Amino acid sequence: MLIIGLDPSLTCTGWGIVAKVGTRLSHIANGQVKTDSSMSLPDRLVTLDRELTDVILHYRPDTSAVEEVFMNKNPQSTLKLGQARGVCLLTLARAGLPVAEYATRLIKKAVVGTGGAEKAQVQAMLKVLLPGVKLAGADAADALAVAITHAHMVR
């Protein structure tokens, strides 16, 4: 089973794909979709959709998972995150993929063992769980953690 995980953001959405065979996980790919802040919001959302669609068509995952929205102190940032997350959900659903959603604390607990883990701890654990993985960046690392969480949750 191929699982794509997404860490939505308008600025830089991370994506990560893992394969699950029995209880074994292996890294397939990871990357980031960056949008240009000088572009209009609709154009940035189109870019996000187009690039995620390309990833889905290339790797053909069987299922998907997305990190849930957390509340920022800045309401404007939360709105933009929600819009990017909406595009992620739409892109996955339009591709016919089942979509699961996980809270940040659950993702950290599934990967590190504690919901209060720091980003550095998550990244270190990814290197243990997926030997040889080369992370495209922090957002891609978070997306791989989402995919791993889903791998642990599905039977």
N, CA, C and O atoms as a GROMACS GRO file, in nm:
protein
  620
    1MET      N    1   0.084  -0.117   0.000
    1MET     CA    2   0.000   0.000   0.000
    1MET      C    3   0.088   0.123   0.000
    1MET      O    4   0.180   0.134   0.081
    2LEU      N    5   0.061   0.217  -0.091
    2LEU     CA    6   0.132   0.344  -0.094
    2LEU      C    7   0.046   0.450  -0.027
    2LEU      O    8  -0.073   0.462  -0.056
    3ILE      N    9   0.107   0.524   0.064
    3ILE     CA   10   0.038   0.626   0.141
    3ILE      C   11   0.104   0.760   0.117
    3ILE      O   12   0.226   0.774   0.132
    4ILE      N   13   0.024   0.861   0.080
    4ILE     CA   14   0.076   0.997   0.069
    4ILE      C   15   0.027   1.076   0.190
    4ILE      O   16  -0.091   1.075   0.224
    5GLY      N   17   0.120   1.146   0.253
    5GLY     CA   18   0.088   1.234   0.364
    5GLY      C   19   0.114   1.378   0.321
    5GLY      O   20   0.210   1.406   0.249
    6LEU      N   21   0.027   1.469   0.367
    6LEU     CA   22   0.044   1.610   0.333
    6LEU      C   23   0.047   1.695   0.459
    6LEU      O   24  -0.028   1.672   0.554
    7ASP      N   25   0.136   1.793   0.458
    7ASP     CA   26   0.144   1.897   0.562
    7ASP      C   27   0.111   2.028   0.493
    7ASP      O   28   0.200   2.093   0.438
    8PRO      N   29  -0.018   2.069   0.495
    8PRO     CA   30  -0.061   2.184   0.416
    8PRO      C   31  -0.008   2.317   0.465
    8PRO      O   32   0.007   2.341   0.585
    9SER      N   33   0.020   2.404   0.368
    9SER     CA   34   0.058   2.541   0.395
    9SER      C   35   0.049   2.616   0.263
    9SER      O   36   0.074   2.559   0.157
   10LEU      N   37   0.014   2.742   0.268
   10LEU     CA   38   0.010   2.821   0.146
   10LEU      C   39   0.151   2.850   0.096
   10LEU      O   40   0.175   2.856  -0.025
   11THR      N   41   0.243   2.869   0.188
   11THR     CA   42   0.381   2.900   0.151
   11THR      C   43   0.456   2.778   0.102
   11THR      O   44   0.522   2.782  -0.002
   12CYS      N   45   0.447   2.668   0.178
   12CYS     CA   46   0.523   2.548   0.145
   12CYS      C   47   0.450   2.425   0.199
   12CYS      O   48   0.454   2.397   0.319
   13THR      N   49   0.382   2.354   0.110
   13THR     CA   50   0.313   2.231   0.148
   13THR      C   51   0.409   2.115   0.132
   13THR      O   52   0.467   2.094   0.026
   14GLY      N   53   0.425   2.039   0.240
   14GLY     CA   54   0.511   1.921   0.233
   14GLY      C   55   0.431   1.800   0.191
   14GLY      O   56   0.313   1.787   0.225
   15TRP      N   57   0.495   1.709   0.116
   15TRP     CA   58   0.433   1.582   0.081
   15TRP      C   59   0.536   1.470   0.103
   15TRP      O   60   0.656   1.489   0.084
   16GLY      N   61   0.485   1.355   0.142
   16GLY     CA   62   0.572   1.239   0.164
   16GLY      C   63   0.496   1.113   0.132
   16GLY      O   64   0.377   1.101   0.163
   17ILE      N   65   0.564   1.018   0.071
   17ILE     CA   66   0.502   0.892   0.033
   17ILE      C   67   0.582   0.778   0.093
   17ILE      O   68   0.704   0.770   0.078
   18VAL      N   69   0.510   0.688   0.162
   18VAL     CA   70   0.570   0.567   0.216
   18VAL      C   71   0.494   0.446   0.164
   18VAL      O   72   0.376   0.453   0.129
   19ALA      N   73   0.564   0.335   0.160
   19ALA     CA   74   0.503   0.208   0.124
   19ALA      C   75   0.489   0.125   0.250
   19ALA      O   76   0.580   0.120   0.333
   20LYS      N   77   0.376   0.060   0.264
   20LYS     CA   78   0.353  -0.028   0.378
   20LYS      C   79   0.330  -0.169   0.324
   20LYS      O   80   0.238  -0.193   0.245
   21VAL      N   81   0.416  -0.261   0.366
   21VAL     CA   82   0.400  -0.402   0.331
   21VAL      C   83   0.401  -0.478   0.463
   21VAL      O   84   0.505  -0.489   0.528
   22GLY      N   85   0.285  -0.530   0.503
   22GLY     CA   86   0.273  -0.591   0.635
   22GLY      C   87   0.294  -0.483   0.739
   22GLY      O   88   0.221  -0.384   0.743
   23THR      N   89   0.394  -0.503   0.824
   23THR     CA   90   0.425  -0.401   0.924
   23THR      C   91   0.548  -0.318   0.886
   23THR      O   92   0.589  -0.229   0.960
   24ARG      N   93   0.605  -0.348   0.770
   24ARG     CA   94   0.726  -0.276   0.725
   24ARG      C   95   0.690  -0.150   0.649
   24ARG      O   96   0.598  -0.148   0.568
   25LEU      N   97   0.764  -0.045   0.678
   25LEU     CA   98   0.749   0.081   0.607
   25LEU      C   99   0.877   0.112   0.530
   25LEU      O  100   0.987   0.084   0.578
   26SER      N  101   0.861   0.170   0.412
   26SER     CA  102   0.979   0.215   0.338
   26SER      C  103   0.947   0.349   0.272
   26SER      O  104   0.834   0.376   0.233
   27HIS      N  105   1.050   0.429   0.261
   27HIS     CA  106   1.038   0.562   0.200
   27HIS      C  107   1.031   0.548   0.049
   27HIS      O  108   1.112   0.476  -0.011
   28ILE      N  109   0.937   0.616  -0.013
   28ILE     CA  110   0.927   0.619  -0.159
   28ILE      C  111   0.977   0.754  -0.211
   28ILE      O  112   1.065   0.759  -0.298
   29ALA      N  113   0.920   0.863  -0.158
   29ALA     CA  114   0.960   0.997  -0.204
   29ALA      C  115   0.908   1.102  -0.107
   29ALA      O  116   0.818   1.075  -0.027
   30ASN      N  117   0.966   1.221  -0.114
   30ASN     CA  118   0.915   1.334  -0.038
   30ASN      C  119   0.955   1.462  -0.109
   30ASN      O  120   1.051   1.464  -0.186
   31GLY      N  121   0.880   1.567  -0.082
   31GLY     CA  122   0.910   1.695  -0.146
   31GLY      C  123   0.825   1.806  -0.089
   31GLY      O  124   0.753   1.788   0.010
   32GLN      N  125   0.835   1.921  -0.152
   32GLN     CA  126   0.763   2.038  -0.104
   32GLN      C  127   0.709   2.115  -0.224
   32GLN      O  128   0.775   2.125  -0.328
   33VAL      N  129   0.589   2.168  -0.209
   33VAL     CA  130   0.530   2.255  -0.310
   33VAL      C  131   0.534   2.396  -0.253
   33VAL      O  132   0.464   2.428  -0.157
   34LYS      N  133   0.618   2.480  -0.314
   34LYS     CA  134   0.631   2.618  -0.268
   34LYS      C  135   0.555   2.709  -0.365
   34LYS      O  136   0.558   2.690  -0.486
   35THR      N  137   0.488   2.808  -0.307
   35THR     CA  138   0.420   2.906  -0.390
   35THR      C  139   0.483   3.043  -0.370
   35THR      O  140   0.536   3.074  -0.264
   36ASP      N  141   0.477   3.122  -0.473
   36ASP     CA  142   0.538   3.255  -0.474
   36ASP      C  143   0.444   3.354  -0.408
   36ASP      O  144   0.331   3.373  -0.453
   37SER      N  145   0.490   3.418  -0.302
   37SER     CA  146   0.406   3.511  -0.226
   37SER      C  147   0.368   3.635  -0.307
   37SER      O  148   0.277   3.709  -0.267
   38SER      N  149   0.436   3.660  -0.418
   38SER     CA  150   0.400   3.776  -0.501
   38SER      C  151   0.281   3.744  -0.593
   38SER      O  152   0.223   3.835  -0.653
   39MET      N  153   0.244   3.616  -0.602
   39MET     CA  154   0.129   3.577  -0.685
   39MET      C  155  -0.001   3.603  -0.609
   39MET      O  156  -0.001   3.615  -0.486
   40SER      N  157  -0.110   3.612  -0.682
   40SER     CA  158  -0.241   3.628  -0.618
   40SER      C  159  -0.276   3.498  -0.545
   40SER      O  160  -0.226   3.391  -0.578
   41LEU      N  161  -0.363   3.510  -0.446
   41LEU     CA  162  -0.405   3.392  -0.370
   41LEU      C  163  -0.465   3.285  -0.461
   41LEU      O  164  -0.426   3.169  -0.449
   42PRO      N  165  -0.557   3.319  -0.552
   42PRO     CA  166  -0.610   3.214  -0.641
   42PRO      C  167  -0.501   3.144  -0.723
   42PRO      O  168  -0.506   3.022  -0.740
   43ASP      N  169  -0.404   3.220  -0.772
   43ASP     CA  170  -0.295   3.160  -0.851
   43ASP      C  171  -0.209   3.068  -0.765
   43ASP      O  172  -0.162   2.964  -0.811
   44ARG      N  173  -0.188   3.107  -0.641
   44ARG     CA  174  -0.109   3.021  -0.550
   44ARG      C  175  -0.184   2.890  -0.523
   44ARG      O  176  -0.122   2.784  -0.518
   45LEU      N  177  -0.315   2.898  -0.506
   45LEU     CA  178  -0.394   2.778  -0.481
   45LEU      C  179  -0.396   2.687  -0.604
   45LEU      O  180  -0.391   2.565  -0.591
   46VAL      N  181  -0.401   2.746  -0.723
   46VAL     CA  182  -0.396   2.668  -0.847
   46VAL      C  183  -0.260   2.598  -0.858
   46VAL      O  184  -0.253   2.481  -0.896
   47THR      N  185  -0.153   2.668  -0.824
   47THR     CA  186  -0.019   2.608  -0.827
   47THR      C  187  -0.012   2.488  -0.733
   47THR      O  188   0.041   2.383  -0.768
   48LEU      N  189  -0.066   2.505  -0.614
   48LEU     CA  190  -0.066   2.396  -0.516
   48LEU      C  191  -0.143   2.276  -0.570
   48LEU      O  192  -0.094   2.163  -0.562
   49ASP      N  193  -0.260   2.299  -0.625
   49ASP     CA  194  -0.340   2.190  -0.682
   49ASP      C  195  -0.267   2.121  -0.796
   49ASP      O  196  -0.260   1.998  -0.801
   50ARG      N  197  -0.213   2.198  -0.888
   50ARG     CA  198  -0.146   2.141  -1.006
   50ARG      C  199  -0.025   2.056  -0.966
   50ARG      O  200  -0.008   1.946  -1.018
   51GLU      N  201   0.057   2.108  -0.875
   51GLU     CA  202   0.178   2.034  -0.838
   51GLU      C  203   0.145   1.909  -0.756
   51GLU      O  204   0.210   1.805  -0.772
   52LEU      N  205   0.046   1.917  -0.668
   52LEU     CA  206   0.005   1.797  -0.593
   52LEU      C  207  -0.056   1.693  -0.686
   52LEU      O  208  -0.033   1.573  -0.669
   53THR      N  209  -0.135   1.739  -0.784
   53THR     CA  210  -0.192   1.646  -0.882
   53THR      C  211  -0.081   1.574  -0.957
   53THR      O  212  -0.091   1.453  -0.980
   54ASP      N  213   0.024   1.646  -0.995
   54ASP     CA  214   0.137   1.583  -1.064
   54ASP      C  215   0.202   1.475  -0.977
   54ASP      O  216   0.237   1.368  -1.027
   55VAL      N  217   0.218   1.503  -0.848
   55VAL     CA  218   0.278   1.404  -0.756
   55VAL      C  219   0.189   1.280  -0.748
   55VAL      O  220   0.238   1.167  -0.755
   56ILE      N  221   0.059   1.301  -0.734
   56ILE     CA  222  -0.035   1.190  -0.724
   56ILE      C  223  -0.034   1.106  -0.853
   56ILE      O  224  -0.033   0.983  -0.847
   57LEU      N  225  -0.035   1.172  -0.967
   57LEU     CA  226  -0.034   1.099  -1.094
   57LEU      C  227   0.097   1.022  -1.114
   57LEU      O  228   0.097   0.915  -1.174
   58HIS      N  229   0.206   1.076  -1.065
   58HIS     CA  230   0.336   1.010  -1.081
   58HIS      C  231   0.349   0.887  -0.991
   58HIS      O  232   0.393   0.782  -1.037
   59TYR      N  233   0.310   0.900  -0.864
   59TYR     CA  234   0.333   0.791  -0.768
   59TYR      C  235   0.212   0.699  -0.748
   59TYR      O  236   0.229   0.587  -0.702
   60ARG      N  237   0.093   0.744  -0.782
   60ARG     CA  238  -0.029   0.664  -0.771
   60ARG      C  239  -0.050   0.603  -0.632
   60ARG      O  240  -0.061   0.481  -0.618
   61PRO      N  241  -0.056   0.688  -0.527
   61PRO     CA  242  -0.081   0.633  -0.393
   61PRO      C  243  -0.219   0.569  -0.384
   61PRO      O  244  -0.309   0.600  -0.462
   62ASP      N  245  -0.233   0.480  -0.286
   62ASP     CA  246  -0.360   0.410  -0.263
   62ASP      C  247  -0.450   0.482  -0.164
   62ASP      O  248  -0.572   0.468  -0.169
   63THR      N  249  -0.390   0.558  -0.074
   63THR     CA  250  -0.464   0.627   0.031
   63THR      C  251  -0.386   0.750   0.073
   63THR      O  252  -0.271   0.769   0.032
   64SER      N  253  -0.450   0.834   0.154
   64SER     CA  254  -0.386   0.960   0.189
   64SER      C  255  -0.422   1.005   0.330
   64SER      O  256  -0.519   0.959   0.390
   65ALA      N  257  -0.341   1.097   0.380
   65ALA     CA  258  -0.366   1.156   0.512
   65ALA      C  259  -0.315   1.300   0.512
   65ALA      O  260  -0.217   1.334   0.445
   66VAL      N  261  -0.385   1.383   0.588
   66VAL     CA  262  -0.354   1.525   0.594
   66VAL      C  263  -0.350   1.568   0.741
   66VAL      O  264  -0.430   1.523   0.822
   67GLU      N  265  -0.256   1.656   0.771
   67GLU     CA  266  -0.250   1.711   0.907
   67GLU      C  267  -0.365   1.808   0.927
   67GLU      O  268  -0.395   1.890   0.839
   68GLU      N  269  -0.430   1.800   1.043
   68GLU     CA  270  -0.540   1.891   1.074
   68GLU      C  271  -0.487   2.032   1.100
   68GLU      O  272  -0.370   2.050   1.133
   69VAL      N  273  -0.575   2.129   1.086
   69VAL     CA  274  -0.539   2.270   1.109
   69VAL      C  275  -0.524   2.295   1.257
   69VAL      O  276  -0.603   2.247   1.338
   70PHE      N  277  -0.423   2.371   1.292
   70PHE     CA  278  -0.409   2.420   1.428
   70PHE      C  279  -0.435   2.570   1.423
   70PHE      O  280  -0.422   2.632   1.317
   71MET      N  281  -0.470   2.627   1.534
   71MET     CA  282  -0.501   2.770   1.538
   71MET      C  283  -0.374   2.853   1.557
   71MET      O  284  -0.296   2.830   1.650
   72ASN      N  285  -0.355   2.947   1.469
   72ASN     CA  286  -0.245   3.043   1.482
   72ASN      C  287  -0.292   3.162   1.566
   72ASN      O  288  -0.412   3.182   1.586
   73LYS      N  289  -0.197   3.239   1.613
   73LYS     CA  290  -0.233   3.362   1.683
   73LYS      C  291  -0.287   3.464   1.584
   73LYS      O  292  -0.368   3.549   1.620
   74ASN      N  293  -0.242   3.455   1.459
   74ASN     CA  294  -0.283   3.547   1.354
   74ASN      C  295  -0.400   3.485   1.276
   74ASN      O  296  -0.381   3.386   1.205
   75PRO      N  297  -0.521   3.543   1.287
   75PRO     CA  298  -0.637   3.487   1.216
   75PRO      C  299  -0.618   3.483   1.065
   75PRO      O  300  -0.668   3.392   0.999
   76GLN      N  301  -0.546   3.580   1.009
   76GLN     CA  302  -0.523   3.584   0.864
   76GLN      C  303  -0.440   3.462   0.821
   76GLN      O  304  -0.466   3.403   0.717
   77SER      N  305  -0.340   3.426   0.901
   77SER     CA  306  -0.257   3.309   0.871
   77SER      C  307  -0.341   3.181   0.879
   77SER      O  308  -0.324   3.090   0.798
   78THR      N  309  -0.429   3.174   0.976
   78THR     CA  310  -0.515   3.057   0.991
   78THR      C  311  -0.607   3.043   0.870
   78THR      O  312  -0.629   2.932   0.822
   79LEU      N  313  -0.661   3.155   0.822
   79LEU     CA  314  -0.746   3.150   0.703
   79LEU      C  315  -0.670   3.100   0.581
   79LEU      O  316  -0.720   3.015   0.507
   80LYS      N  317  -0.550   3.150   0.560
   80LYS     CA  318  -0.469   3.106   0.446
   80LYS      C  319  -0.434   2.960   0.457
   80LYS      O  320  -0.436   2.887   0.357
   81LEU      N  321  -0.400   2.915   0.577
   81LEU     CA  322  -0.372   2.773   0.599
   81LEU      C  323  -0.495   2.689   0.567
   81LEU      O  324  -0.484   2.584   0.504
   82GLY      N  325  -0.612   2.736   0.611
   82GLY     CA  326  -0.736   2.664   0.583
   82GLY      C  327  -0.765   2.654   0.435
   82GLY      O  328  -0.814   2.552   0.387
   83GLN      N  329  -0.734   2.760   0.361
   83GLN     CA  330  -0.756   2.757   0.217
   83GLN      C  331  -0.662   2.658   0.149
   83GLN      O  332  -0.703   2.583   0.060
   84ALA      N  333  -0.537   2.658   0.190
   84ALA     CA  334  -0.441   2.563   0.134
   84ALA      C  335  -0.481   2.420   0.170
   84ALA      O  336  -0.470   2.329   0.088
   85ARG      N  337  -0.525   2.401   0.292
   85ARG     CA  338  -0.569   2.269   0.336
   85ARG      C  339  -0.690   2.222   0.256
   85ARG      O  340  -0.700   2.104   0.221
   86GLY      N  341  -0.781   2.314   0.227
   86GLY     CA  342  -0.897   2.282   0.145
   86GLY      C  343  -0.856   2.234   0.006
   86GLY      O  344  -0.914   2.139  -0.047
   87VAL      N  345  -0.758   2.300  -0.053
   87VAL     CA  346  -0.707   2.258  -0.184
   87VAL      C  347  -0.646   2.118  -0.173
   87VAL      O  348  -0.668   2.034  -0.261
   88CYS      N  349  -0.571   2.093  -0.067
   88CYS     CA  350  -0.511   1.959  -0.048
   88CYS      C  351  -0.620   1.852  -0.040
   88CYS      O  352  -0.611   1.748  -0.106
   89LEU      N  353  -0.723   1.877   0.040
   89LEU     CA  354  -0.832   1.780   0.054
   89LEU      C  355  -0.904   1.759  -0.079
   89LEU      O  356  -0.935   1.645  -0.115
   90LEU      N  357  -0.930   1.867  -0.151
   90LEU     CA  358  -0.997   1.858  -0.280
   90LEU      C  359  -0.912   1.778  -0.380
   90LEU      O  360  -0.965   1.691  -0.450
   91THR      N  361  -0.784   1.808  -0.387
   91THR     CA  362  -0.695   1.739  -0.482
   91THR      C  363  -0.693   1.589  -0.454
   91THR      O  364  -0.701   1.508  -0.547
   92LEU      N  365  -0.682   1.551  -0.327
   92LEU     CA  366  -0.681   1.409  -0.292
   92LEU      C  367  -0.815   1.343  -0.323
   92LEU      O  368  -0.819   1.234  -0.380
   93ALA      N  369  -0.925   1.409  -0.286
   93ALA     CA  370  -1.058   1.352  -0.310
   93ALA      C  371  -1.086   1.341  -0.460
   93ALA      O  372  -1.142   1.242  -0.505
   94ARG      N  373  -1.047   1.441  -0.536
   94ARG     CA  374  -1.068   1.438  -0.682
   94ARG      C  375  -0.991   1.324  -0.747
   94ARG      O  376  -1.032   1.271  -0.849
   95ALA      N  377  -0.878   1.286  -0.686
   95ALA     CA  378  -0.798   1.173  -0.737
   95ALA      C  379  -0.858   1.039  -0.694
   95ALA      O  380  -0.808   0.933  -0.732
   96GLY      N  381  -0.967   1.044  -0.616
   96GLY     CA  382  -1.033   0.921  -0.573
   96GLY      C  383  -0.969   0.855  -0.454
   96GLY      O  384  -0.994   0.737  -0.426
   97LEU      N  385  -0.886   0.928  -0.381
   97LEU     CA  386  -0.816   0.870  -0.267
   97LEU      C  387  -0.898   0.885  -0.139
   97LEU      O  388  -0.957   0.990  -0.116
   98PRO      N  389  -0.902   0.781  -0.056
   98PRO     CA  390  -0.957   0.800   0.078
   98PRO      C  391  -0.866   0.896   0.154
   98PRO      O  392  -0.744   0.892   0.139
   99VAL      N  393  -0.926   0.983   0.234
   99VAL     CA  394  -0.849   1.085   0.306
   99VAL      C  395  -0.873   1.074   0.455
   99VAL      O  396  -0.988   1.079   0.501
  100ALA      N  397  -0.765   1.057   0.532
  100ALA     CA  398  -0.772   1.059   0.678
  100ALA      C  399  -0.710   1.189   0.726
  100ALA      O  400  -0.627   1.248   0.657
  101GLU      N  401  -0.752   1.233   0.843
  101GLU     CA  402  -0.699   1.357   0.900
  101GLU      C  403  -0.651   1.328   1.042
  101GLU      O  404  -0.717   1.259   1.119
  102TYR      N  405  -0.533   1.384   1.076
  102TYR     CA  406  -0.474   1.359   1.207
  102TYR      C  407  -0.426   1.489   1.271
  102TYR      O  408  -0.372   1.577   1.204
  103ALA      N  409  -0.447   1.499   1.401
  103ALA     CA  410  -0.401   1.614   1.478
  103ALA      C  411  -0.249   1.606   1.495
  103ALA      O  412  -0.190   1.498   1.498
  104THR      N  413  -0.189   1.722   1.508
  104THR     CA  414  -0.043   1.732   1.522
  104THR      C  415   0.008   1.649   1.640
  104THR      O  416   0.108   1.578   1.628
  105ARG      N  417  -0.059   1.657   1.753
  105ARG     CA  418  -0.014   1.583   1.872
  105ARG      C  419  -0.019   1.432   1.848
  105ARG      O  420   0.070   1.360   1.894
  106LEU      N  421  -0.120   1.384   1.778
  106LEU     CA  422  -0.129   1.241   1.748
  106LEU      C  423  -0.017   1.198   1.655
  106LEU      O  424   0.040   1.089   1.671
  107ILE      N  425   0.015   1.282   1.558
  107ILE     CA  426   0.125   1.252   1.464
  107ILE      C  427   0.257   1.240   1.540
  107ILE      O  428   0.333   1.145   1.519
  108LYS      N  429   0.283   1.336   1.626
  108LYS     CA  430   0.408   1.331   1.705
  108LYS      C  431   0.412   1.208   1.793
  108LYS      O  432   0.516   1.144   1.807
  109LYS      N  433   0.298   1.175   1.854
  109LYS     CA  434   0.293   1.057   1.941
  109LYS      C  435   0.316   0.929   1.860
  109LYS      O  436   0.386   0.838   1.906
  110ALA      N  437   0.258   0.921   1.741
  110ALA     CA  438   0.273   0.801   1.658
  110ALA      C  439   0.417   0.782   1.611
  110ALA      O  440   0.463   0.668   1.597
  111VAL      N  441   0.488   0.891   1.587
  111VAL     CA  442   0.624   0.881   1.533
  111VAL      C  443   0.729   0.877   1.642
  111VAL      O  444   0.824   0.799   1.635
  112VAL      N  445   0.714   0.962   1.744
  112VAL     CA  446   0.817   0.976   1.847
  112VAL      C  447   0.779   0.906   1.977
  112VAL      O  448   0.866   0.859   2.051
  113GLY      N  449   0.649   0.899   2.006
  113GLY     CA  450   0.605   0.837   2.130
  113GLY      C  451   0.550   0.936   2.230
  113GLY      O  452   0.500   0.897   2.335
  114THR      N  453   0.561   1.066   2.197
  114THR     CA  454   0.505   1.169   2.284
  114THR      C  455   0.448   1.281   2.197
  114THR      O  456   0.510   1.323   2.100
  115GLY      N  457   0.329   1.328   2.235
  115GLY     CA  458   0.262   1.433   2.159
  115GLY      C  459   0.328   1.569   2.170
  115GLY      O  460   0.295   1.659   2.093
  116GLY      N  461   0.420   1.584   2.264
  116GLY     CA  462   0.488   1.712   2.281
  116GLY      C  463   0.625   1.716   2.217
  116GLY      O  464   0.705   1.804   2.248
  117ALA      N  465   0.654   1.622   2.128
  117ALA     CA  466   0.787   1.614   2.065
  117ALA      C  467   0.818   1.740   1.984
  117ALA      O  468   0.729   1.804   1.928
  118GLU      N  469   0.945   1.773   1.980
  118GLU     CA  470   0.993   1.886   1.899
  118GLU      C  471   1.013   1.838   1.755
  118GLU      O  472   1.026   1.718   1.729
  119LYS      N  473   1.017   1.934   1.662
  119LYS     CA  474   1.038   1.900   1.521
  119LYS      C  475   1.168   1.822   1.500
  119LYS      O  476   1.172   1.729   1.419
  120ALA      N  477   1.272   1.858   1.571
  120ALA     CA  478   1.400   1.790   1.557
  120ALA      C  479   1.389   1.643   1.599
  120ALA      O  480   1.453   1.556   1.539
  121GLN      N  481   1.308   1.616   1.701
  121GLN     CA  482   1.288   1.477   1.744
  121GLN      C  483   1.213   1.398   1.638
  121GLN      O  484   1.245   1.282   1.613
  122VAL      N  485   1.114   1.460   1.576
  122VAL     CA  486   1.038   1.394   1.470
  122VAL      C  487   1.132   1.361   1.354
  122VAL      O  488   1.129   1.250   1.301
  123GLN      N  489   1.213   1.457   1.314
  123GLN     CA  490   1.305   1.435   1.202
  123GLN      C  491   1.407   1.327   1.234
  123GLN      O  492   1.441   1.246   1.147
  124ALA      N  493   1.456   1.324   1.356
  124ALA     CA  494   1.552   1.221   1.396
  124ALA      C  495   1.486   1.083   1.390
  124ALA      O  496   1.548   0.987   1.346
  125MET      N  497   1.363   1.074   1.436
  125MET     CA  498   1.293   0.945   1.435
  125MET      C  499   1.262   0.900   1.293
  125MET      O  500   1.261   0.780   1.265
  126LEU      N  501   1.235   0.994   1.203
  126LEU     CA  502   1.211   0.957   1.063
  126LEU      C  503   1.332   0.885   1.005
  126LEU      O  504   1.319   0.790   0.927
  127LYS      N  505   1.451   0.930   1.044
  127LYS     CA  506   1.573   0.868   0.993
  127LYS      C  507   1.592   0.727   1.048
  127LYS      O  508   1.658   0.644   0.986
  128VAL      N  509   1.532   0.700   1.164
  128VAL     CA  510   1.536   0.566   1.221
  128VAL      C  511   1.432   0.477   1.152
  128VAL      O  512   1.460   0.363   1.116
  129LEU      N  513   1.312   0.531   1.135
  129LEU     CA  514   1.202   0.454   1.076
  129LEU      C  515   1.219   0.432   0.926
  129LEU      O  516   1.174   0.331   0.872
  130LEU      N  517   1.283   0.528   0.860
  130LEU     CA  518   1.302   0.522   0.715
  130LEU      C  519   1.451   0.538   0.684
  130LEU      O  520   1.494   0.645   0.639
  131PRO      N  521   1.530   0.433   0.707
  131PRO     CA  522   1.675   0.443   0.690
  131PRO      C  523   1.715   0.496   0.552
  131PRO      O  524   1.662   0.453   0.450
  132GLY      N  525   1.809   0.588   0.553
  132GLY     CA  526   1.859   0.644   0.428
  132GLY      C  527   1.775   0.757   0.370
  132GLY      O  528   1.808   0.810   0.265
  133VAL      N  529   1.668   0.794   0.438
  133VAL     CA  530   1.581   0.898   0.385
  133VAL      C  531   1.656   1.031   0.377
  133VAL      O  532   1.729   1.068   0.469
  134LYS      N  533   1.638   1.101   0.266
  134LYS     CA  534   1.691   1.235   0.249
  134LYS      C  535   1.570   1.328   0.246
  134LYS      O  536   1.489   1.322   0.154
  135LEU      N  537   1.560   1.411   0.346
  135LEU     CA  538   1.444   1.498   0.361
  135LEU      C  539   1.457   1.623   0.274
  135LEU      O  540   1.561   1.688   0.273
  136ALA      N  541   1.351   1.654   0.201
  136ALA     CA  542   1.350   1.773   0.114
  136ALA      C  543   1.336   1.901   0.195
  136ALA      O  544   1.355   2.010   0.141
  137GLY      N  545   1.304   1.890   0.323
  137GLY     CA  546   1.287   2.005   0.409
  137GLY      C  547   1.197   1.971   0.526
  137GLY      O  548   1.146   1.860   0.536
  138ALA      N  549   1.177   2.067   0.613
  138ALA     CA  550   1.098   2.044   0.734
  138ALA      C  551   0.953   2.010   0.702
  138ALA      O  552   0.894   1.926   0.770
  139ASP      N  553   0.896   2.073   0.601
  139ASP     CA  554   0.757   2.046   0.566
  139ASP      C  555   0.741   1.906   0.507
  139ASP      O  556   0.641   1.838   0.532
  140ALA      N  557   0.839   1.862   0.429
  140ALA     CA  558   0.837   1.727   0.375
  140ALA      C  559   0.851   1.625   0.488
  140ALA      O  560   0.787   1.520   0.485
  141ALA      N  561   0.934   1.656   0.586
  141ALA     CA  562   0.950   1.568   0.703
  141ALA      C  563   0.817   1.553   0.776
  141ALA      O  564   0.778   1.443   0.813
  142ASP      N  565   0.748   1.665   0.796
  142ASP     CA  566   0.618   1.660   0.863
  142ASP      C  567   0.519   1.576   0.782
  142ASP      O  568   0.440   1.502   0.840
  143ALA      N  569   0.524   1.588   0.651
  143ALA     CA  570   0.433   1.511   0.566
  143ALA      C  571   0.463   1.361   0.575
  143ALA      O  572   0.370   1.280   0.578
  144LEU      N  573   0.590   1.324   0.581
  144LEU     CA  574   0.625   1.183   0.599
  144LEU      C  575   0.573   1.132   0.733
  144LEU      O  576   0.526   1.018   0.743
  145ALA      N  577   0.580   1.216   0.835
  145ALA     CA  578   0.527   1.178   0.966
  145ALA      C  579   0.376   1.154   0.959
  145ALA      O  580   0.324   1.064   1.024
  146VAL      N  581   0.306   1.235   0.880
  146VAL     CA  582   0.162   1.216   0.861
  146VAL      C  583   0.136   1.081   0.793
  146VAL      O  584   0.048   1.006   0.834
  147ALA      N  585   0.214   1.050   0.690
  147ALA     CA  586   0.198   0.923   0.619
  147ALA      C  587   0.227   0.804   0.710
  147ALA      O  588   0.156   0.704   0.707
  148ILE      N  589   0.330   0.815   0.792
  148ILE     CA  590   0.364   0.708   0.886
  148ILE      C  591   0.253   0.689   0.989
  148ILE      O  592   0.218   0.576   1.023
  149THR      N  593   0.198   0.798   1.036
  149THR     CA  594   0.086   0.790   1.132
  149THR      C  595  -0.029   0.713   1.069
  149THR      O  596  -0.088   0.625   1.133
  150HIS      N  597  -0.060   0.745   0.944
  150HIS     CA  598  -0.171   0.675   0.878
  150HIS      C  599  -0.138   0.526   0.860
  150HIS      O  600  -0.225   0.440   0.872
  151ALA      N  601  -0.013   0.498   0.830
  151ALA     CA  602   0.029   0.358   0.814
  151ALA      C  603   0.006   0.281   0.943
  151ALA      O  604  -0.032   0.164   0.939
  152HIS      N  605   0.029   0.346   1.058
  152HIS     CA  606   0.007   0.280   1.187
  152HIS      C  607  -0.142   0.264   1.217
  152HIS      O  608  -0.180   0.172   1.289
  153MET      N  609  -0.225   0.353   1.163
  153MET     CA  610  -0.368   0.353   1.197
  153MET      C  611  -0.449   0.258   1.109
  153MET      O  612  -0.552   0.208   1.153
  154VAL      N  613  -0.406   0.233   0.985
  154VAL     CA  614  -0.484   0.145   0.895
  154VAL      C  615  -0.440   0.000   0.916
  154VAL      O  616  -0.324  -0.029   0.946
  155ARG      N  617  -0.533  -0.086   0.898
  155ARG     CA  618  -0.503  -0.230   0.911
  155ARG      C  619  -0.493  -0.295   0.776
  155ARG      O  620  -0.469  -0.416   0.768
   0.00000   0.00000   0.00000
